[in-house]
Amino acid sequence: MTQLEDSLARLEQRITAACRQAARDRGSVRLIAASKARSETEIRALHALGQQRFGESYVQEFAAKCDALAAQALKPPPEWHFIGAMQGNKTRAVAERAHWVHSVDRLKIAQRLSAQRPAGLPPLQVCLQVDLSREPGKSGVPETGLQALADATAQLPGLVLRGLMTLPAPSDDPEQQRRPFARLRELRDTLNAGGHRLDTLSMGMSDDLEAAILEGATLVRVGTALFGPRRPQARQT
Ligand SMILES: *Cc1c(COP(=O)(O)O)cnc(C)c1O
């Protein structure tokens, strides 16, 4: 067994065990392989093991890998999730390639993604990234701005608003880990009570995916537990 096969099998066991503990179907949680800083070869190897969904965090790196792998016509084609922070001038490359964007945190980005989504593609599926920590410099819409952003985003023709995403501060304490995930679920429920139809909670990474699944995560974004520690790399956007 290769190391990647072994990591994928262990991760699958963790997800299955958490689903069992939460009394949820395994099919209700999807794994996004967070592949930033991983090579095309690593992505292809994981795809060959049956992993179809990949999440990228930097626009230029995403576009380059997506195009290189598209040229190889993998079957089934990878499903690309853009999960990183986005500057307004870099939305086009994402709108043209991604199936999902998890990190919409302001209306300007949503409007640009909608306007730039090519007419021949289905609407882009998006999650709103919510900043629950309120630490300065963190990405995400604050809770106070969420309702207005959701209402406006849901009107955009090039997008389908699917749910919410959060990236909480790391914690080693499982109880502490659950708090922001529980809050994100409440926020989703509140929006749905007001007429939205959000079916997605993108939350949970290598170190806290069990806590996220217990609180209702439907998409978990996992990098290190699959590919091993990331090599240090130059800052990118
Ligand atoms: C890198 C990244 C992940 C994966 O983090 P790991 O701790 O390596 O599993 C998840 N979400 C986002 C937004 C990321 O940038």
The ligand as an SDF file (V2000), in Angstrom:
LIG
                    3D

 15 15  0  0  0  0  0  0  0  0999 V2000
   -5.2900   24.3200    3.5570 C   0  0  0  0  0  0  0  0  0  0  0  0
   -6.7200   24.4530    3.8390 C   0  0  0  0  0  0  0  0  0  0  0  0
   -7.4480   23.3920    4.4080 C   0  0  0  0  0  0  0  0  0  0  0  0
   -6.8260   22.0740    4.8140 C   0  0  0  0  0  0  0  0  0  0  0  0
   -6.1190   22.2180    6.0060 O   0  0  0  0  0  0  0  0  0  0  0  0
   -5.3870   20.9460    6.6910 P   0  0  0  0  0  0  0  0  0  0  0  0
   -5.1890   21.3760    8.0950 O   0  0  0  0  0  0  0  0  0  0  0  0
   -4.0970   20.7640    5.9350 O   0  0  0  0  0  0  0  0  0  0  0  0
   -6.2690   19.7860    6.5550 O   0  0  0  0  0  0  0  0  0  0  0  0
   -8.8080   23.5750    4.5990 C   0  0  0  0  0  0  0  0  0  0  0  0
   -9.4380   24.7240    4.2800 N   0  0  0  0  0  0  0  0  0  0  0  0
   -8.7750   25.7650    3.7390 C   0  0  0  0  0  0  0  0  0  0  0  0
   -9.5230   26.9950    3.4100 C   0  0  0  0  0  0  0  0  0  0  0  0
   -7.4010   25.6700    3.5180 C   0  0  0  0  0  0  0  0  0  0  0  0
   -6.7610   26.7150    2.9900 O   0  0  0  0  0  0  0  0  0  0  0  0
  1  2  1  0
  2  3  1  0
  2 14  2  0
  3  4  1  0
  3 10  2  0
  4  5  1  0
  5  6  1  0
  6  7  2  0
  6  8  1  0
  6  9  1  0
 10 11  1  0
 11 12  2  0
 12 13  1  0
 12 14  1  0
 14 15  1  0
M  END
$$$$
